[in-house]
Amino acid sequence: MFREQFINDTFVTDNGGTLVGAPTVSNGVTLNGTNQNVTYSQTVKSVKSVSIVLKATTTSEDIIDFDGGTHTIEVSGGTITATGFAAPTIYVNGVVSSTLTTDKSVITVTTATAFDATALDIGHETTYFDGTIYEVDLRDRVLTASEVEDKFLQQTFKEPTPENSEIWLSLRSHYFDSGVSKEVTTNLGNINSDQVRWGDGSTTTTYPALLDNGGIYCTGGANPDFIQGPSTLSTVEGESYTFSALVRVIGTAGNDYLFSFKNASSQGFAGFLNGDTFTLFADSGGAGNLVSSTGFGEGAGLYHIACVVRFNGSGSSTTNYDYLLYKNGELVASTLNQDTFTASTGDVRFKIGVNESSSNGWAGNIFSPVFTRQALTPTQIKWLKEYSYRNLNI
């Protein structure tokens, strides 16, 4: 109906907008709180839902005026008001709330009583907005609570790609050449221009089969096929990690490894399936460095799994790591305040579909695996699950 994303000046102009006071526009419009705003000449009819992505400098700001002061949205002392809206429901970051901070946030206001935005003014009512507005989205229907949540999740976690700075490494099968070389050059964060290989690069390695629906098929067993990254990586005390993928198990698992981020001395962490039980563990799994849960075997069908190794302290300690296991976006098991894994320098290899010694492989399908050097939040994991299912071409 009406959507302004403030990509650049031209996009705003083409959308009927006028940049007043020459504000800066680059994936958001930054307003100075003094004399800058964006006005629109067209009327947007029958508005029932308003979503605004913004970062305010203070918790008292006029945000938007729709029709010369009759319908407005503002925040005062951290409390959002939707003036003129009949029985409004106000959401902040996907949940019902009227509390706004100076963090980047998503505000959504819905009302069953439609109104016309006859003089849309973004960033000004009686005073000017100070901060950045990234998006304004007006709809002619009442968004459901799940739609409001989904809009927030989309802002929280962007689509994972090898070039995305938030994602340390993403291995989706269509990034790989299915020809002879079986390798691809990609951006690995601060390890630029390294190669991600199918198997160990030897002529005897069996490569995982590419699936038409955007995944790989691993045969498992003692001579497994798998994907591996460069061998110059490290685990660091104080760093957090997340691995996730959409998977399907084929057959009865016997210590089948989904992934490994370890060296030859078992320093690092990994996740494996035995029967119906999946285990995430660090080092050799002792001293409480593990978490397990059932319901991950062949009978589970297709599911999304996320494994989080989360640093929760500072410095060297025996109680500064949490181990979290998610299935289909929900936390199913956790071991908190446990011993850390051993830091290792320059000899860790990241592998998908096998353990560190390449002797225990995953049997089944793996879709959209993602590895990142951060502990993704429950909200981010939920969005990544939704993204993975949507990206599955079946």
N, C-alpha and C positions, 0 to 999 in steps of 0.2 A: 504494500500500500504506500508507505513512505519509509525510506531507509537512507540515512546519511552516515557514511563510514569515514569521512574526512581523510581520504587517501592522499589527495593533493588538491591544489587550488582549482584545477580544471574540473575535477570530479564534482566539487562543490558548485561551481558555476553551472555545469551541465545539469545539475539537480535543481536548478532554480534559485540557488543561494547567492547571497551577497556578503562578502567578508568585510565587516565594518571595523575600521581601525587597523587594518593590515595585520591580523594575527598570523602566526606560523601554522601551516597545515602540512603534516607529514605523518600519515597513519594516526591521526588525531589532530584536533585543533587546540592549540595552547593559547589561553586567554589571560590577559594581564590584570583583570579585576578593576580596571579603570575606565577604558573606553573601547573595548573590543567585544564583538559579538557577531553572530551570523543570523541574518534574516532571510525569509523566503517569501516570494510573491504569490505562490499558488496556495489555494485552500485545500487542506487535507480533510476529507469528509468522514464522518461517522467513526471517530476515534474511540476505541474502547480499551486499548492496551498501549502502554508506553514503556519502552525499555531504553535505559540510558547507561552507557558504560563511561565511567568518569574517574578522575582522581582530583579531588578538591584540595586546595591549599589549606583551607580552614574548615571547620565544621559548621560554619554559618555562611551560607552562600545562596543567592538566587540562581537557580539552575536553568529554567526554561519557562517561557510564557507562550501560550498557544493562541490567544485571541484578545490581546490588549488588556490582560489582567483578570479576566473572568476565570480562566482555568490556568493554573500555574503549578510548578513543583519547585520547592525550596527546602533548604535545611537550616535549622536554627538550633545552635547548641547541641548538634549531633542528632537532632530529631527531624525526620523528613515529614513535610506536610504536602498534601495534594489538594490545594485550594480549588474549590469549585467542582471537584469530582464527587459524584453521587455515590455514597457508600463505597469508597475505594478500598481495595486490598493492596497493601504495600509490601513488596518483597525487597530484601537486600541479599545479594549473593545466593539466590535460589531458595531462600526460606522467608516465611512471613516475618517481617521485622521493619521497624521504621528508624533503626539506629544506623547512622553513617559515620565512618571514621575518615581519616585522610588517606587511607590505603586505596588502591585501585579497586573499584567496586562496580557491581551491576545492580542498578535500581530498576524495578519493574512495578508499575502501577496499573491496576485493572479496575474497570467499572462496567456494570451492565447497562448504564445510561450513556449512550453515545453523544458526542459533541463534535462540532466542526472546528478544526484549527485554522482560523481565518487569517491569522497574522503571526505565524510561527517565528519565534525569536529565541535562538539558542544562546545561552550565556548572559541573558539580561532580562530583568523584570523592572524593579525599581532601582536595583543596584546591579553591578556587573560581576560575573562569575570569575573567580581566580583559580586557575588550574587547567587541566586538560580534559576535554571531552572526546572520547574515541568513537562513539557511535550513538545515534538516536534512531530508534525503530518504532514506528507507529502502526498499529494494526486495527482493523475494523471488527474485530471479535475479541472475546475475552480469552486470553491465554490460560491454559490449564496449569495447575501447579507443577506437573511434570514437564511441561514445555518451558516454564519459567526456570526450573532447575536445569534443564538441558542447555538453555541459553547461557546460564552461568558457567556450566561445565565447559562449554565450547570456548569461553574466554579464559578459563583456568588452564586448560591443557590443549595445546595446538596439535595438529596432525604430526605424528612422528615421521621424520625423514632424516637421511644421513646429513643433510645440510642444516638441520634445525639445531641451534646452539644449545637447546635444553636437553637434547638427546645425544648421549655420548656415542652410541653406536646403534644403528637400526639395520636389521638384516631381513628385508622382505625379498622373497625369491625373485621378483621381477627386476631387482637391481643387478641380478647376475646374468652374465652371458651364458646361454645354454650350449655354447659351442665348445671347441676343443680346450680353450684356455682355462675355463672354470674358475675365473677369478675376476675381481672388480677393484678398481681404485676408488676410494671414497674418502670423505673427510672424517677423521677420527679425532675430532676435538684438537687437543694440543699435540697429537701425534699425526701430523698432516701427511697425506699422500702415502699411507701404508696400504698393504694389500690384504684383503679378506679372501681366504681361499676355501675351496671345497675340499674337504679332507686335509691330508698333511702335505699335499703337493706332489706326492710320489706317484709313480706310474702304476703302482699296484692298488692305490686307494679306490674304493668304490664310492661314487658320488651320489648324494641324495637325488631322488627323482623330482623334477619340477612338476607341480600339479597345475592344471589349467585354471583352477580357482585360486591361485595366488599363494600356494604353500609348497612344502616339501614333504616327501615321504621317506622316512628312515626305516631301514630293515632291522636295526638292533642287533643283538647277539654279541659274540666275542670278536667279530670282525666287522664292526659297524661302519656305516657311512655317516658323515657328519659335516659340519661347517666349523672352521676355526679362524681366529683372528691372528694378529701379529704376536710374536713371543717376547716383546719388549715392554710389557705392561707391568704395573706394580699395584699392590694393595697398600693403603696408607692408613696409619692410625688416625682416627678422627674423621675418616671419610665414610659416607653412606652409599648404598647401592640398591638398585631395583632391577630385577629381571622379570619380564612378563611375556606371555605368548598365548595364543589360542591353539589348543591341542586336542588330538583324539588318539586314544590308546588302542592299539591293535594287538590282541593276545594277552596272556597273563604275564605281567611284568615281574622280572627278577632282578632287582637292583639296576633298573634301567635309568640312565642319567639323561635328564632333560637339558641340563647345561652344567658347565664347570668354569670357574674362574680361579684356577689354582695352578701352582707350580708342581714340579716333580716330587717335592717334599711334602705335598698336601697342604701347603700354606695357602689360604684363600677360602673360598666357599663354593658350594655346589648344591644341586637339588636332584633327587632321584626318586623313582617310584618302585616300590616292592609290593606286588600284589595290588591291594587297594589303597595302600598307605604311601603318601608323598612326604618326604623329609627334606627340609632345608637345613644345612649344617655348615659350620665353619671348621677349618683345620681338619682334625680327625673326628670331630663331633663330640669330644669330651667336654668336661667342665661346664655342662649346661648349654653348650654352643649349638643347640639344635631345636627344631620345632617340627612336629609331625601332625598329620591329620588323615583320616580315612575319607573315602568317597571319591578317589581320583583314578580308579582303575578303568578297565574297558567298559564296564557297565555304566559309567558316568556319561558316555557319549562325548559330544563336542563341548568343551568348556574352556573358560579363560582362567589362567593361573597367574598370580603375581607373587614374587618372593622378595621381601624387603629385609635388608641388613641395615639397621638404623643406628647411627651413633647418637647417644643421648647425653654425653658428658664432655669432659675436656681433659686432655692429657692422658697419661697411661693409667689404666685402672682395670680391675677385674670385674667391674659391674657396669661398664659403659656402653653395652650394645644390646639392642633389641632385635629379635628375629620374628618376622611376621609373615603369615601365609594367608593368601586371599584366593577364593574361588568364586568366579563370576561376580567380581566386584565386592564381595563380602568377606570380612575378616573371619576366618574359621579357626585359627590357632595362633598363639603368640607365646614367646618365651622372653621375658623382660629382664633388664638389668643383669645381664650375664657377661661372661668372660668374652673378651675380644678375640678376633682371629689374629694370627701373627702377620705383621707387616712384611712384605716381600718386595724387593727392588729389582725390576727389570727382567724377571724370568717367569712371569705369569702369562699363560695363554688362555684366551677366552674361547670356549668351545660350545657349540650348540648341537645337542643330540648325542653326547658322549662324555665320559669322565676324563680326568686330566691325563690318564695313561692310554686313552683311546681303546679301552678293553671292554667297557660296558656301555652299550648303546641303547638309545631310545627306539622303541618299535611303534611306529605310528606316524601321524601327521603333525606338522608344526606350521602354524600360520602367524605372520606378522610378529616375530619375536623382537623385543626391544630391550636394550640394556642401557642403563643410565647411571652415572655416578652421583646419584642423589636418592634420598628416601622419598619416594612419591607419597603424597598424602592420600587418605581414603577417597577424597573427592577426585583426585587426579587418576587414581586407579580405576574408579568407576567409569570415568570418561574414557580412559584407554580401553577398557572392556567394551564399551559401546562402540568406539571407533573400530576396534578389531572385528567385531561382528558385522558392522556395516560395510567394512572393506572386504569381506569375504564374498567372492564372486561365485555364489552357487545358486 
